Amino acid sequence: MEKRIGTIALVAGVAGLLAFGLFVGAQKDDAGEDALLLENVEALARNDVGSSGEIPRYVNETEINEHKDVKVEIDSSGLRIEYSRTCSDVITYCKHTGKEEDICYERLNGVETTC
């Protein structure tokens, strides 16, 4: 019973991570990527993930999104100071391939940001 609950929790966690990836992907204009990501979330929800965190017929996929972070300050004399930097978000998730020899390692999935 505990193993089944653990498996369900793991699948729910992976699906949540992929749903977050879908949210970040929704910020883009490419609707094709969003549909593919949603398809992967649904496929993961149907898959039985082993206790080792290895998901068969999936591979780890990584997306890098860059955006500008801008901060504007105006001092007491009215002088405008603008700070700008480029930030990166690296999102790793499991992508369905259907190939029996492919394996996705759940522990490698996640989101990292530089800002």
C-alpha distances in whole Angstrom, upper triangle without the diagonal:
4,5,5,6,9,10,11,12,14,16,17,18,20,21,22,24,26,27,29,30,31,33,35,36,37,40,41,43,42,40,39,37,35,34,33,31,29,29,27,24,24,23,21,19,19,18,15,15,15,13,17,18,20,21,23,26,26,28,29,32,34,36,39,40,43,45,48,47,50,52,55,57,60,62,65,68,66,65,62,60,57,54,52,50,47,44,41,37,35,32,30,27,26,28,28,30,29,30,28,29,28,26,25,24,22,23,27,26,28,31,34,37,40,42
4,5,5,6,9,10,10,12,14,15,16,18,20,21,22,24,25,27,28,30,31,33,34,36,38,40,42,41,39,38,36,34,34,32,30,29,28,26,24,24,23,20,19,19,18,15,14,13,11,15,16,19,19,22,25,25,27,27,30,32,34,36,38,41,42,45,45,48,49,52,54,57,59,62,65,63,62,59,57,54,51,49,47,45,41,38,35,33,30,28,25,24,27,27,30,29,30,28,28,27,24,23,22,19,20,24,24,25,28,31,34,37,39
4,5,5,6,9,10,10,12,14,15,16,18,20,21,22,24,26,27,28,30,32,33,34,37,38,40,39,37,36,34,32,32,30,28,27,26,24,22,22,21,18,17,17,15,12,11,10,8,12,13,15,16,18,22,22,24,24,27,29,32,34,36,39,41,44,44,47,48,52,54,57,59,62,65,63,62,59,56,53,51,49,46,43,40,37,33,31,28,26,23,22,24,24,26,25,26,24,25,24,21,20,19,17,18,21,21,23,27,29,33,36,38
4,5,5,6,9,10,11,12,14,15,16,18,20,21,22,24,26,27,28,30,31,32,35,36,39,37,35,34,32,30,29,28,26,24,24,22,20,19,18,16,14,14,13,10,10,10,10,13,14,16,16,18,21,21,23,24,27,29,31,34,35,39,40,43,43,47,48,51,54,57,59,62,64,63,62,58,56,53,50,48,46,43,40,37,33,31,28,25,22,21,23,23,25,24,25,23,25,24,21,20,19,17,19,22,22,23,27,30,33,36,38
4,5,5,6,9,10,10,12,14,15,16,18,20,20,22,24,25,26,29,30,31,33,35,37,36,34,34,31,29,29,28,25,24,24,22,19,19,19,16,14,15,14,12,12,12,11,15,14,17,17,20,22,22,24,24,27,28,30,33,34,37,39,41,41,44,45,49,51,54,56,59,61,60,59,56,54,51,48,46,44,41,38,35,31,30,26,24,22,21,24,23,26,26,27,25,27,25,22,21,20,17,18,22,21,22,25,28,31,35,36
4,5,5,6,9,10,10,12,14,15,16,18,20,21,23,24,25,27,28,30,32,34,36,35,33,33,30,28,28,27,24,23,23,21,18,19,18,15,14,15,14,11,10,10,8,11,11,14,15,18,21,20,22,21,24,26,28,30,32,35,36,39,39,42,43,47,49,52,54,57,60,58,57,54,51,49,46,44,41,39,35,33,29,27,24,22,19,19,22,22,25,24,25,24,25,23,20,18,16,14,15,18,18,19,22,25,28,32,33
4,5,5,6,9,10,11,12,14,15,17,18,20,21,22,24,26,27,28,31,32,34,33,31,30,27,26,26,24,21,21,20,18,16,16,15,12,11,12,10,7,6,7,7,10,9,12,12,14,17,17,19,19,22,24,26,29,31,34,36,39,39,42,44,47,49,53,55,58,60,59,57,54,52,49,46,44,41,38,35,32,28,26,23,20,18,16,19,18,21,21,22,20,21,20,17,15,15,12,14,17,17,18,22,25,28,32,33
4,5,5,6,9,10,10,12,14,15,16,18,20,21,22,24,25,26,29,31,33,31,29,29,26,24,24,23,20,19,19,17,14,14,14,11,9,10,10,9,9,11,11,14,12,14,13,16,18,18,20,20,22,24,26,29,30,33,35,38,38,41,42,46,48,52,54,57,59,57,56,53,51,48,45,43,40,38,34,32,28,26,23,21,18,16,19,19,22,21,23,22,23,22,19,17,17,14,16,19,17,18,21,25,28,32,33
4,6,5,6,9,10,10,12,14,15,16,18,20,21,23,24,25,28,29,32,31,29,29,26,24,24,23,20,19,20,17,14,15,16,12,11,13,13,11,10,12,11,14,12,15,14,18,20,19,20,20,22,23,25,27,28,31,32,35,35,38,40,43,45,49,51,53,56,54,53,50,48,45,42,40,38,35,32,29,25,24,21,19,17,16,19,20,23,23,25,24,25,23,19,17,16,13,14,17,15,16,19,22,25,29,30
4,5,5,6,9,10,11,12,14,15,17,18,20,21,22,24,26,28,30,29,28,27,24,23,23,21,18,18,18,15,13,14,14,10,10,12,11,10,7,9,9,11,8,11,11,14,17,15,17,16,18,20,22,24,26,29,31,34,34,37,39,42,44,48,50,53,56,54,52,49,47,44,41,39,36,34,30,27,23,21,18,16,13,13,16,17,20,20,22,21,21,19,16,13,12,9,11,14,12,13,17,20,23,27,28
4,5,5,6,8,10,10,12,14,15,16,18,20,21,22,25,26,28,27,25,24,21,20,20,18,15,15,15,12,10,11,10,7,6,9,8,8,7,10,11,13,10,11,10,13,15,13,15,15,17,19,21,24,25,28,30,33,34,37,39,42,45,48,51,54,56,54,53,49,47,44,41,39,36,34,30,27,23,21,18,16,13,11,14,14,17,18,20,19,20,18,15,13,13,10,12,15,13,14,17,21,24,28,29
4,6,5,6,9,10,10,12,14,15,16,18,19,20,23,25,27,26,24,24,21,19,19,18,15,14,15,13,10,11,12,9,7,11,11,11,11,13,14,16,13,15,14,17,18,16,18,17,19,20,21,24,24,28,29,32,32,35,37,40,43,46,48,51,54,51,51,47,45,42,40,37,35,32,29,26,22,21,18,16,13,13,16,16,20,20,23,22,24,21,18,16,15,12,14,16,14,14,17,20,23,27,28
4,5,5,6,9,10,11,12,14,15,17,18,20,22,24,26,25,24,24,21,19,20,19,15,15,16,14,11,13,14,10,10,13,13,13,11,14,14,15,11,14,13,17,18,16,17,15,17,18,19,21,22,25,26,29,29,33,34,38,40,43,46,48,51,49,48,45,42,39,37,34,32,30,26,23,20,18,15,14,11,12,15,17,20,21,23,23,24,21,18,14,13,10,11,13,11,11,13,17,20,23,24
4,5,5,6,8,10,11,12,14,15,16,18,20,22,24,23,22,21,18,17,17,16,12,12,13,10,8,11,11,8,8,12,11,12,10,13,13,14,10,12,10,14,15,12,13,12,13,15,16,19,20,23,25,28,29,32,34,38,40,44,46,49,51,49,48,45,42,39,36,34,31,28,25,22,18,16,13,11,8,8,11,13,16,18,20,20,20,17,14,11,11,8,10,11,8,9,12,16,19,23,24
4,5,5,6,9,10,10,12,14,15,16,19,20,22,21,19,19,16,14,15,14,10,10,11,9,5,8,9,7,6,10,11,12,12,15,16,17,14,15,13,15,16,14,15,14,15,16,17,20,20,24,25,28,29,32,34,37,40,44,46,49,51,49,48,44,42,39,37,34,32,29,26,23,19,17,14,13,10,10,12,13,17,18,20,21,22,19,17,14,14,11,14,14,11,12,14,18,20,24,25
4,5,5,6,9,10,10,12,14,15,17,19,22,21,20,20,17,15,16,16,12,11,14,12,8,11,13,11,10,14,15,16,15,18,18,19,15,17,16,19,19,17,17,16,16,16,17,19,19,22,23,26,26,29,31,34,37,40,43,46,48,46,45,42,39,36,34,32,29,27,23,21,17,16,13,13,11,12,14,16,20,21,24,24,25,22,19,16,16,12,14,15,11,11,12,16,18,22,22
4,5,5,6,9,10,11,12,14,16,18,21,20,19,19,16,14,16,15,11,12,14,11,9,12,14,11,12,15,15,17,15,18,18,18,14,16,15,18,18,15,15,13,13,13,13,15,16,19,21,24,24,27,29,33,35,39,41,44,47,44,43,40,37,34,32,29,27,24,20,18,14,13,9,9,7,10,12,15,18,20,22,23,24,20,18,14,14,10,12,12,8,7,9,12,15,19,20
4,5,5,6,9,10,10,12,15,16,18,17,16,16,12,11,12,11,7,8,10,8,6,10,11,9,10,14,14,16,15,18,19,19,15,16,14,17,16,13,13,12,11,12,12,15,15,19,20,24,24,28,30,34,36,40,43,46,48,45,44,41,38,35,32,30,27,24,21,18,14,13,9,9,6,8,10,12,16,18,20,21,22,18,17,13,14,11,14,13,9,9,10,14,16,20,21
4,5,5,6,9,10,10,13,15,17,16,15,15,13,10,12,12,8,8,11,10,7,10,12,11,11,15,16,18,17,21,22,22,18,19,17,20,19,16,17,15,14,15,14,16,16,19,20,24,24,27,29,33,35,39,42,44,47,44,43,39,38,34,32,30,27,25,22,19,16,15,12,12,10,12,13,15,18,20,23,24,25,22,20,17,18,15,17,16,13,12,12,16,17,21,22
4,5,5,6,8,10,11,14,17,16,16,17,14,11,14,14,10,11,14,13,10,14,16,14,15,18,19,21,19,22,23,23,19,20,19,22,21,18,18,16,14,14,13,14,14,17,17,20,21,24,26,29,32,35,38,41,43,41,40,36,34,31,28,26,24,21,18,16,12,12,9,11,10,13,14,17,20,23,25,27,27,23,21,18,18,15,16,16,12,10,9,13,14,18,18
4,5,5,6,8,10,11,14,14,13,14,11,9,12,11,8,9,12,11,10,13,15,14,15,18,19,21,19,22,23,23,19,20,18,20,20,16,15,13,11,10,9,11,11,14,16,19,20,23,26,29,32,36,39,42,44,41,40,36,34,30,28,25,23,20,17,14,11,10,7,9,8,11,12,15,18,20,23,25,25,21,20,16,17,14,16,14,11,9,9,12,13,17,18
4,5,5,6,9,10,12,12,11,11,9,6,9,9,6,7,10,10,9,12,14,14,15,18,19,21,21,24,25,25,21,22,19,21,20,17,17,15,13,13,12,14,13,16,17,20,22,25,27,30,33,37,40,43,45,42,41,37,35,32,30,27,25,22,19,17,14,13,11,12,11,12,12,15,18,20,23,25,26,22,21,18,19,17,19,18,14,13,12,16,16,20,20
4,5,5,7,10,12,13,12,14,11,9,12,13,10,10,14,14,12,15,17,17,17,21,22,24,23,27,28,28,24,24,23,25,24,21,20,18,16,15,13,14,13,15,15,19,19,22,24,27,30,34,37,40,41,39,38,34,32,29,27,25,23,21,18,16,13,14,12,14,13,16,16,19,22,24,27,29,30,26,25,21,22,19,21,20,16,14,13,15,16,19,19
4,5,6,8,11,12,12,14,11,9,13,14,11,12,16,15,14,17,19,18,20,23,23,26,25,28,28,28,24,25,23,25,24,21,20,17,15,13,10,11,9,12,12,15,16,19,22,25,28,31,34,38,39,37,35,32,30,26,24,21,20,17,14,12,10,11,9,12,12,15,16,19,22,25,27,29,29,26,24,21,21,19,20,18,15,13,11,13,13,16,16
4,5,5,8,8,9,10,7,6,10,10,8,10,13,13,13,16,18,18,19,22,23,26,25,28,29,28,25,25,23,24,23,19,19,17,14,12,10,11,9,12,13,17,18,21,24,27,31,34,37,40,42,39,37,34,32,28,26,23,21,18,16,14,11,12,10,12,12,15,14,17,20,23,25,27,28,24,23,20,22,20,21,19,16,14,13,15,15,18,18
4,5,7,8,8,10,9,6,10,12,10,11,14,15,14,17,19,19,20,23,24,27,27,30,31,31,27,27,25,27,25,22,22,20,17,16,13,14,12,14,14,18,19,22,24,27,30,33,37,40,41,38,37,33,32,28,27,24,23,20,18,16,14,15,14,16,16,18,17,19,22,25,27,30,31,27,27,24,25,23,24,23,19,17,16,18,18,20,20
4,7,9,10,13,11,10,13,15,13,14,18,18,18,20,23,23,24,26,28,30,29,32,34,33,29,29,28,29,28,25,24,22,18,17,13,13,10,12,11,14,16,18,21,23,27,30,33,36,38,35,33,30,28,25,23,21,19,17,15,14,13,15,14,17,17,20,20,22,25,28,30,33,33,29,29,25,26,24,26,24,20,18,16,17,16,18,18
4,6,8,10,9,9,12,13,13,14,17,18,18,21,22,23,24,27,28,31,30,33,34,34,30,30,28,29,27,24,23,21,17,16,12,12,10,11,11,15,17,19,23,25,29,32,35,38,39,36,35,31,30,26,24,21,20,17,16,15,13,15,14,17,17,20,19,21,23,26,29,31,32,28,28,25,26,25,26,24,21,19,17,18,17,19,19
4,6,9,9,9,12,14,14,15,18,19,20,22,23,24,26,28,29,32,32,35,37,36,32,32,30,31,28,25,25,23,20,18,15,15,13,14,14,17,20,22,25,27,31,34,37,40,41,38,37,33,32,28,27,24,23,20,19,18,17,18,17,20,20,22,20,22,24,27,29,32,33,30,30,27,29,28,29,27,24,23,21,22,21,23,23
4,5,6,7,9,11,11,13,15,16,18,19,21,22,24,26,27,30,30,33,35,34,30,29,27,28,25,22,22,21,17,17,14,15,13,15,16,19,22,25,28,30,34,37,40,44,44,41,40,36,35,31,29,26,25,21,20,19,17,18,17,18,18,19,17,19,21,23,26,29,30,26,27,25,27,26,28,25,22,22,20,22,22,24,24
4,5,5,6,9,10,11,12,14,16,17,19,20,21,23,25,28,28,32,34,33,30,29,26,27,24,22,22,21,18,18,15,17,16,18,19,22,25,27,30,33,36,39,43,46,47,43,42,38,37,34,32,29,28,24,23,21,19,20,18,19,18,19,17,18,20,22,25,28,29,26,27,24,27,26,28,26,23,22,21,23,23,26,26
4,5,5,6,9,10,11,13,15,16,17,19,20,22,23,26,26,30,32,32,28,27,24,24,21,19,19,19,16,17,15,17,16,19,21,24,27,29,33,35,39,42,45,49,50,46,45,41,40,36,34,31,29,26,24,22,20,20,17,18,17,17,14,15,17,19,22,25,26,23,24,22,25,24,27,25,22,22,21,24,24,27,28
4,5,5,6,9,10,11,12,14,15,17,19,20,21,24,24,27,29,29,25,24,21,22,19,17,16,16,13,13,11,13,13,17,18,22,24,27,31,33,37,40,43,47,48,45,43,40,38,34,32,29,27,23,21,19,17,16,14,14,13,14,12,13,15,18,20,23,24,21,21,19,22,21,23,21,18,18,18,20,21,23,24
4,5,5,6,9,10,11,12,14,15,17,19,20,23,23,27,29,28,25,24,21,22,20,18,18,17,14,15,13,15,14,17,19,22,24,27,30,33,36,39,43,46,47,44,43,39,38,34,32,29,27,24,22,19,17,17,14,15,13,14,13,14,16,19,22,25,26,22,22,20,22,21,23,21,18,18,17,20,21,24,24
4,5,5,6,9,10,11,12,14,16,17,19,22,23,26,29,29,25,24,21,21,19,17,18,18,16,17,15,18,18,21,22,26,28,31,34,37,40,43,46,50,51,48,47,43,41,38,36,33,31,28,26,23,20,20,17,17,15,15,13,13,15,17,20,23,25,22,22,20,23,21,24,23,20,20,20,23,24,27,28
4,5,5,6,9,10,10,12,14,16,17,20,20,24,26,26,22,21,18,18,15,13,14,14,12,14,13,17,17,21,23,26,28,32,35,38,41,44,47,51,52,49,48,44,42,38,36,33,31,27,25,22,19,18,15,15,12,12,9,9,11,14,17,20,21,18,18,17,19,19,22,20,17,18,19,22,23,26,27
4,5,5,6,9,10,11,13,15,15,19,18,22,24,24,20,19,16,17,15,13,13,13,11,12,12,15,15,19,21,24,26,29,32,35,39,42,45,48,50,47,46,42,40,36,34,31,29,25,23,20,17,15,12,12,9,9,8,9,12,15,18,20,21,18,17,15,17,16,19,17,14,15,15,18,20,23,25
4,5,5,6,9,10,11,13,14,18,18,22,24,24,21,20,17,18,17,14,16,16,14,16,15,18,18,22,23,27,28,31,34,37,40,43,46,49,51,48,47,44,42,38,36,33,31,28,25,23,19,18,15,15,12,12,10,11,14,16,19,21,23,20,19,17,19,17,20,20,16,17,17,21,22,26,27
4,5,5,6,9,10,11,12,16,17,21,23,24,20,19,16,16,14,13,14,15,14,16,17,20,21,24,26,30,31,35,37,40,44,47,50,53,55,52,51,47,45,41,39,36,34,31,28,25,22,20,17,16,13,11,9,9,11,13,16,18,20,18,18,16,19,18,21,20,17,18,20,23,25,28,30
4,5,5,6,9,10,10,14,14,17,20,20,17,16,12,13,11,9,11,12,11,14,15,18,19,23,25,29,30,34,36,40,43,46,49,52,54,51,50,46,44,41,38,35,33,29,27,23,20,18,14,13,9,8,6,6,9,11,14,16,18,15,14,12,15,14,17,17,14,15,17,21,23,26,28
4,5,5,6,9,10,13,13,17,19,20,16,16,13,14,14,11,13,13,13,15,16,19,20,23,25,29,30,33,35,39,42,45,48,51,53,50,49,46,44,40,38,35,32,29,26,23,20,18,14,13,10,9,9,9,13,14,17,18,20,17,16,14,15,13,17,16,13,14,16,20,22,26,27
4,5,5,7,9,12,14,17,20,21,18,17,14,15,14,13,15,16,16,19,19,23,23,27,29,32,33,36,39,42,45,48,51,54,56,53,52,49,47,43,41,38,36,33,30,27,24,22,18,17,13,12,11,10,13,14,17,18,21,18,17,16,18,16,19,20,17,18,20,24,26,30,31
4,5,5,6,10,11,15,18,19,16,15,11,12,10,10,13,14,15,18,19,23,24,28,30,34,35,38,41,44,47,51,53,56,58,56,54,51,49,45,43,40,37,34,31,28,24,22,19,17,13,10,9,7,10,10,14,15,17,15,14,13,16,15,18,19,16,18,21,24,27,30,32
4,5,5,8,8,12,15,15,12,12,9,10,10,9,12,13,14,17,18,22,23,27,29,33,34,37,39,43,46,49,52,55,57,55,53,50,47,44,41,39,36,33,30,26,23,20,17,14,11,8,9,8,11,11,14,15,16,14,13,11,13,11,15,16,13,15,18,22,25,28,30
4,6,8,9,13,15,17,14,14,11,13,13,13,15,16,17,20,21,24,25,29,31,34,35,38,40,44,46,50,53,55,58,55,54,51,49,45,43,40,38,35,31,28,25,23,19,17,14,12,12,12,15,15,18,18,20,18,16,14,16,13,17,18,16,17,20,24,26,30,31
4,7,9,13,16,17,15,15,12,12,12,13,16,18,19,22,23,27,28,32,34,37,38,42,44,47,50,53,56,59,61,59,58,54,52,49,46,43,41,38,35,32,28,26,22,20,16,13,14,12,14,13,16,16,19,17,16,15,17,15,19,20,18,20,23,27,30,33,35
4,6,9,13,14,12,11,8,9,9,10,14,15,17,20,23,26,28,32,34,37,38,42,44,48,50,54,57,60,62,59,58,55,52,49,46,43,41,37,34,31,27,25,21,18,15,12,12,10,13,11,14,13,15,14,13,12,14,13,17,18,17,19,22,26,29,32,34
4,6,10,12,10,10,8,9,11,12,15,17,19,22,25,28,30,34,36,39,40,44,46,49,52,56,58,61,63,61,60,56,54,51,48,45,42,39,36,32,29,26,23,20,16,14,15,13,15,14,16,14,16,15,13,13,14,13,16,18,17,20,23,27,30,33,35
4,7,8,7,7,6,8,11,11,13,14,17,20,23,26,28,32,34,37,38,42,44,47,50,53,56,59,61,59,57,54,51,48,45,43,40,37,33,30,27,24,20,17,14,12,14,13,15,15,16,14,15,14,11,10,10,9,12,15,14,17,21,24,27,31,33
4,5,6,6,7,9,12,13,15,16,19,22,25,28,30,34,36,40,40,44,46,49,52,55,57,61,63,61,59,56,53,50,47,45,41,39,35,32,28,26,22,19,17,14,16,16,17,17,17,15,15,14,11,11,11,10,12,15,16,19,22,25,29,32,34
4,5,8,10,12,16,16,17,17,21,23,26,29,31,34,37,40,40,44,45,49,51,55,57,60,62,60,59,56,53,50,47,44,41,39,35,32,29,26,23,20,18,16,19,19,21,20,20,18,18,17,14,13,11,11,12,15,16,18,22,25,28,32,34
4,6,9,11,15,14,15,15,19,21,24,27,30,33,35,38,39,42,44,48,50,54,56,59,61,59,58,54,51,48,45,43,39,37,33,30,27,24,21,18,16,15,18,18,20,20,19,17,16,15,11,11,9,9,9,13,14,17,21,23,27,30,32
4,6,10,13,12,12,12,16,18,21,23,26,29,32,35,35,39,41,45,47,51,53,56,58,56,55,51,48,45,42,40,36,34,30,27,24,21,18,15,13,11,14,15,17,17,18,16,16,14,10,8,6,5,7,10,11,14,17,20,24,27,29
4,6,10,9,10,11,14,17,20,23,26,29,32,35,36,40,42,46,48,52,54,57,60,58,56,52,50,46,43,40,37,34,31,27,24,21,18,15,12,10,13,13,14,14,14,12,12,10,6,6,5,6,9,10,11,15,19,21,25,28,30
4,7,6,8,10,13,16,19,22,25,29,31,35,36,40,42,46,48,52,54,58,60,57,56,52,50,46,43,40,37,34,31,27,24,21,18,14,11,8,10,10,11,11,11,10,11,8,5,5,6,7,11,12,12,15,19,22,25,28,31
4,5,8,11,14,18,21,24,27,30,33,37,38,42,45,48,51,55,57,60,62,60,58,55,52,49,46,43,39,36,33,29,26,23,20,16,14,10,10,9,9,8,8,7,7,6,5,6,9,11,14,14,15,18,22,24,28,31,33
4,7,11,13,17,19,23,26,29,32,36,38,41,44,48,51,54,57,60,62,60,58,54,51,48,45,42,39,35,32,29,26,23,20,16,13,10,9,6,6,5,5,5,7,5,6,8,11,13,16,16,16,19,22,25,28,31,33
4,7,9,13,16,19,22,26,29,32,34,37,40,44,47,50,53,56,58,56,54,50,48,44,41,38,35,31,29,25,22,19,16,12,10,6,5,4,5,7,8,9,9,6,5,5,9,10,13,13,12,15,18,21,24,27,30
4,6,10,13,17,20,23,26,30,31,35,38,42,45,48,51,54,56,54,52,48,45,42,39,35,32,29,26,22,20,16,14,10,8,5,5,7,7,10,9,11,10,6,5,4,8,10,12,11,11,14,16,19,22,24,27
4,7,10,13,17,20,23,27,28,32,35,38,41,45,47,51,52,50,48,45,42,38,35,32,29,25,22,19,16,12,10,7,6,5,6,9,10,13,13,14,13,9,8,5,7,8,10,8,7,10,13,15,18,21,24
4,7,10,13,17,20,24,25,29,32,36,39,42,45,48,50,48,45,42,39,36,33,29,26,23,20,16,14,10,8,6,5,6,6,9,11,14,15,17,16,12,11,9,10,11,13,10,9,11,12,14,16,19,22
4,7,10,13,17,20,22,26,29,32,35,39,41,45,46,44,42,38,35,32,29,26,22,19,16,12,10,7,6,4,7,9,9,13,14,18,19,20,19,16,15,12,13,13,13,10,9,9,10,11,13,15,18
4,7,10,13,17,19,23,26,29,32,36,39,42,43,41,39,35,33,29,26,23,20,16,14,10,8,6,5,6,9,11,11,15,17,20,21,23,23,19,18,15,16,16,16,13,11,11,10,11,12,14,16
4,7,10,14,16,19,22,26,29,33,35,39,40,38,35,32,29,26,23,19,16,12,10,7,6,5,6,9,12,15,15,19,20,24,25,27,26,22,21,18,19,18,18,15,13,12,10,10,10,11,13
4,7,10,13,16,20,23,26,30,33,36,37,35,33,29,26,23,20,17,14,10,8,6,5,7,8,11,14,17,17,21,23,26,27,30,29,25,24,21,22,21,21,18,16,14,11,11,9,11,12
4,7,10,13,17,20,23,27,29,33,34,31,29,25,23,19,17,13,10,7,6,4,6,9,11,15,17,21,21,25,26,30,31,33,32,29,28,25,25,24,24,21,19,16,13,12,10,10,10
4,7,10,13,16,20,23,26,30,31,28,26,22,20,16,14,10,9,6,5,7,8,12,14,18,20,24,24,27,29,33,34,37,36,32,31,28,28,27,26,23,21,19,15,14,11,10,10
4,6,10,13,16,20,23,26,27,24,22,18,16,12,10,7,6,5,6,9,11,15,17,21,24,27,28,31,33,37,38,40,39,36,35,31,31,30,29,26,24,21,18,16,13,11,10
4,7,10,14,17,20,23,25,22,20,17,14,11,8,6,5,6,7,10,12,16,18,22,25,28,29,33,35,39,40,42,41,37,36,32,32,30,29,27,25,22,18,16,12,11,8
4,7,10,13,16,20,21,18,16,13,11,7,6,4,7,9,10,14,16,20,22,26,28,32,33,37,39,42,44,46,45,41,40,36,36,34,33,31,29,25,21,20,16,14,11
4,7,10,13,17,18,16,14,11,8,6,5,6,9,12,13,17,19,22,25,28,31,35,36,39,42,45,47,49,48,44,42,39,38,36,35,33,31,27,23,21,18,16,13
4,7,10,13,15,12,10,7,6,4,6,9,12,15,17,20,22,26,28,32,35,38,39,43,45,49,50,52,51,48,46,42,42,40,39,36,34,31,27,25,21,20,16
4,6,10,11,9,8,6,5,6,8,12,15,18,19,23,25,29,31,35,38,41,42,46,48,52,53,55,54,51,49,45,44,42,41,39,37,33,30,28,24,22,19
4,7,8,6,5,4,6,9,11,15,18,21,23,27,29,33,35,39,41,45,46,50,52,55,57,59,58,54,53,49,48,46,45,43,41,37,33,31,28,26,22
4,6,5,5,7,8,11,14,17,20,24,25,29,31,35,37,41,44,47,49,52,55,58,60,61,60,57,55,51,50,48,46,45,43,39,36,33,30,28,24
4,5,7,10,12,15,17,21,24,28,29,33,35,38,41,44,47,51,52,56,58,62,63,65,64,60,58,55,53,51,50,48,46,43,39,37,33,31,28
4,6,9,11,15,18,21,25,28,30,34,36,40,42,46,49,53,54,57,60,63,64,66,66,62,60,57,55,53,52,50,48,45,41,39,35,33,29
4,6,9,13,16,19,23,26,28,32,34,38,40,44,47,50,51,55,57,60,62,64,63,59,58,54,53,52,50,48,46,43,39,37,33,31,28
4,6,10,13,16,20,24,26,30,32,36,38,42,45,48,49,53,55,59,60,62,61,57,56,52,51,50,48,46,44,41,37,35,31,29,26
4,7,10,13,17,20,22,26,29,32,35,39,41,45,46,49,51,55,56,59,58,54,52,49,48,46,45,43,41,38,34,32,28,26,23
4,7,10,14,17,19,23,26,29,32,36,39,42,43,47,49,53,54,56,55,51,50,46,45,44,42,40,38,35,31,29,25,22,19
4,7,10,14,16,20,22,26,29,32,35,39,40,43,45,49,50,52,51,48,46,43,42,40,39,37,35,32,28,26,22,19,17
4,7,11,13,17,19,23,26,29,32,36,37,41,43,46,47,49,48,44,43,40,39,37,36,33,32,29,25,22,18,16,13
4,7,10,13,16,20,23,26,29,33,34,37,39,43,44,46,45,41,40,37,36,35,33,31,29,26,22,20,16,14,11
4,6,10,13,16,20,23,26,30,31,34,36,40,41,43,42,38,36,33,32,31,30,27,26,23,19,17,13,10,9
4,7,10,13,16,20,23,27,27,31,33,36,37,39,38,34,33,30,30,29,27,25,23,20,17,14,11,9,8
4,7,10,13,17,20,23,25,28,30,34,35,37,35,32,30,27,26,25,24,21,20,17,13,11,7,6,5
4,6,10,13,16,20,21,25,26,30,31,33,32,28,27,23,23,22,21,18,16,14,10,8,6,5,7
4,6,10,13,17,18,22,24,27,28,30,29,25,24,20,20,19,18,15,13,10,7,6,4,7,8
4,7,10,14,15,19,21,24,25,27,26,22,20,17,16,15,15,12,10,8,6,5,6,9,11
4,7,10,12,16,18,21,22,24,23,19,18,14,14,13,13,10,7,6,5,7,9,12,14
4,7,9,13,15,18,19,21,20,16,14,10,10,9,10,7,5,5,6,9,12,15,17
4,6,10,13,15,17,18,18,14,12,8,9,8,10,8,5,7,9,12,15,18,20
4,7,9,12,13,14,14,11,9,6,8,7,10,9,7,10,13,16,19,22,24
4,6,9,11,13,14,10,10,8,11,11,14,13,11,13,15,18,21,24,26
4,6,8,11,12,9,10,9,12,13,16,15,14,17,19,22,24,27,30
4,5,9,10,7,9,10,14,15,18,17,16,19,21,24,27,29,32
4,6,9,8,10,12,15,17,20,20,19,22,24,27,30,33,35
4,6,6,9,11,15,17,20,19,20,23,25,28,31,34,36
4,6,8,11,14,17,20,20,20,24,27,29,32,35,38
4,7,10,13,16,18,18,19,23,26,28,31,34,37
4,7,10,13,16,15,16,19,22,24,27,30,33
4,6,9,12,12,13,16,20,22,25,28,31
4,6,9,8,9,13,16,18,22,25,27
4,6,6,7,11,15,17,20,23,26
4,5,5,9,13,15,19,22,24
4,6,8,12,14,17,20,23
4,7,10,11,15,18,21
4,7,10,13,17,19
4,7,10,14,16
4,7,10,12
4,7,9
4,6
4
